[in-house]
Amino acid sequence: MQRKVIDSNQLRSESLRRYLKASRQSFAVMTDYVAMEAYKGNALITITESMEIVSDYPGQVIVLKGTRDVSVLSGRLAGLQSRMIDEHQTRGFATFARFLKVAQRGDLEIQRQILDNGKAATAHMENMLTTAAEITAVIAPLVRDFSDENKAEIRNSTIGSQELINKIIGAVLEISAQVYRSLPGPVNLPTFKELPNTLVFRAVLCCYLMVIERGANGGGAPVIKVRNDMVDMYIAAYATFFDGVLSRDGKLTRIHYLARMILKELPQ
C-alpha cells in the first residue's frame, strides 16, 4: 500500500492518473488546503476540473480532517495516520464525485452549495495572509544567528552538520510552543517525545526551513507569496506522515526531503 499526499498542481496531471491507475493500493491523500485551492476562481468550473481524475478512482482517495482538528491530535506513534483521516468524508468521496457531475448537468441547489464552499475557501485563504506575516516576523530574524557555513549548508540543501540540525530543532521547539499557546480552546499539550509526531511541530519545521532558506539566499518576499509558500509547507508537513508527496514544485519537494531527514535525527 502506498499513500501519497497530492499537491494541488497535480490534481489535473496525468502523473496522478498514472499513479492511481498503476495499482489499487495506490492512494491519493487529500488535505483541506488542496481542496480549498481547488475552488479558486470560478468554483463551479475549477472544482469539477480539479477533481476529475480522482473522481475516476474514488475508492483510492483518502480525505484528511481539517488542519485545525489535526493540529490538536495526539502525537502518540500508534495510530498516527488513522487519527488524521476523516473516515466520513473518505467513505463519502464517491458520493461527492457524483454530486459534481449532477452540478455539471445543471442542478441549481448543488451549484449553490459549491459556490458557498468556494466563498468559504477564499475567505480562509485570505485570512492566512495575516498568519503568514506573523510567522515571517517570528522566524526571519533568527536567520541572523547562522554562521556563513550554516548558510552555505542551507543554500545547498545539504543540512548535515549536527550544529545546524540542533539549531533548527531548538528553534522549532520554541516556535511550536508559541503556536500551541495561541491555539483557541482547551488543548492537550503533547509530551516532549510526542511533539515531533504532531502536525504543529512538522508544519513549523517546514515553514522554518522555507524561511531560513529564503534568508540564506538573501531574499525577502511579498506576504502573499509567503502565504502561498506556507500552504505548500503544510502539504510538505502532511507528506512526512505518509509515503511522500506527488508534486512538481521544487521548493516543496526539497523542504519535504530536508524535513524528513531532520525528523530522523529525533528519538522515536
Residue pairs with C-beta under 8 A, 6 or more apart in sequence:
1 25
1 27
2 23
2 25
2 26
2 27
2 243
3 27
3 29
3 62
3 81
3 242
3 243
4 19
4 26
4 27
4 28
4 29
4 239
4 242
4 243
4 244
4 245
4 246
5 29
5 31
5 235
5 238
5 239
5 242
5 244
5 245
5 246
6 16
6 28
6 29
6 30
6 34
6 54
6 245
6 246
6 247
7 34
7 232
7 235
7 245
7 246
7 247
7 248
7 249
7 252
8 33
8 34
8 37
8 38
8 50
9 247
9 248
9 249
10 16
10 246
10 247
10 248
11 34
11 38
11 50
11 51
11 53
11 54
12 49
12 50
12 52
12 53
13 53
13 248
15 246
15 248
16 28
16 53
16 54
16 246
17 53
17 56
19 26
19 28
19 246
20 26
20 28
20 53
20 54
20 56
20 57
20 60
21 57
24 59
24 60
26 60
27 60
27 61
27 62
28 54
28 57
28 60
28 61
28 62
28 246
29 62
29 64
29 238
29 242
30 54
30 61
30 62
30 63
30 64
31 64
31 67
31 234
31 235
31 238
32 64
32 65
32 66
32 67
33 67
33 231
33 234
33 235
34 235
35 121
36 121
36 124
36 125
37 121
37 125
37 231
38 46
38 47
38 50
38 51
39 46
39 47
39 114
39 117
39 118
39 121
39 122
40 46
40 121
40 122
43 114
43 115
43 117
43 118
43 119
43 121
44 103
44 111
44 114
44 115
47 100
47 114
47 117
47 118
48 100
48 103
48 104
51 96
51 97
51 100
54 60
54 61
54 93
54 97
55 97
55 100
55 101
58 93
58 94
58 97
59 94
61 90
61 93
62 85
62 90
63 85
63 86
63 89
63 90
63 93
64 70
64 84
64 85
64 86
64 238
65 84
65 85
65 86
66 86
67 199
67 234
70 84
70 199
71 183
71 198
71 199
71 200
71 203
72 183
72 185
72 187
72 188
73 83
73 84
73 198
73 199
74 83
74 188
74 190
74 194
74 198
75 190
75 191
75 193
75 194
75 195
75 196
75 197
75 198
75 201
76 194
76 197
77 194
77 197
77 268
80 197
80 241
81 241
81 242
84 199
84 238
84 241
89 96
99 110
100 114
102 110
103 110
103 111
103 114
125 227
125 231
128 227
128 230
128 231
129 223
129 224
129 227
131 227
131 230
132 223
132 224
132 226
132 227
132 229
132 230
133 223
133 226
135 207
135 211
135 226
135 230
136 211
136 223
136 226
138 175
138 178
139 171
139 175
139 207
139 208
139 211
139 212
140 211
140 215
142 171
142 212
143 151
143 211
143 212
143 215
143 216
145 167
146 154
146 164
146 167
146 212
146 216
149 161
150 161
150 163
150 164
150 167
150 216
151 216
152 216
153 159
153 160
153 161
153 164
154 164
154 212
154 213
154 216
155 213
155 216
155 217
157 213
157 254
157 257
157 258
159 165
159 168
159 258
159 261
159 262
165 262
165 265
168 205
168 208
168 209
168 212
168 262
169 262
169 265
169 266
171 208
172 201
172 204
172 205
172 208
173 195
173 201
175 204
175 208
176 195
176 198
176 200
176 201
176 204
179 200
179 204
180 187
180 189
180 200
190 197
190 198
193 267
195 201
196 202
196 263
196 266
199 237
199 238
199 241
202 237
202 240
202 241
202 259
202 263
203 233
203 234
203 237
205 237
205 259
205 262
205 263
206 233
206 234
206 236
206 237
206 255
206 256
206 259
207 230
207 233
209 233
209 255
209 258
209 259
210 229
210 230
210 232
210 233
210 251
210 255
213 251
213 255
214 220
214 221
221 229
229 251
232 249
232 251
232 252
232 255
233 252
233 255
235 245
235 247
235 252
236 245
236 252
236 253
236 255
236 256
236 259
237 259
239 245
239 256
240 256
240 259
240 260
240 263
244 256
245 252
245 253
245 256
247 253
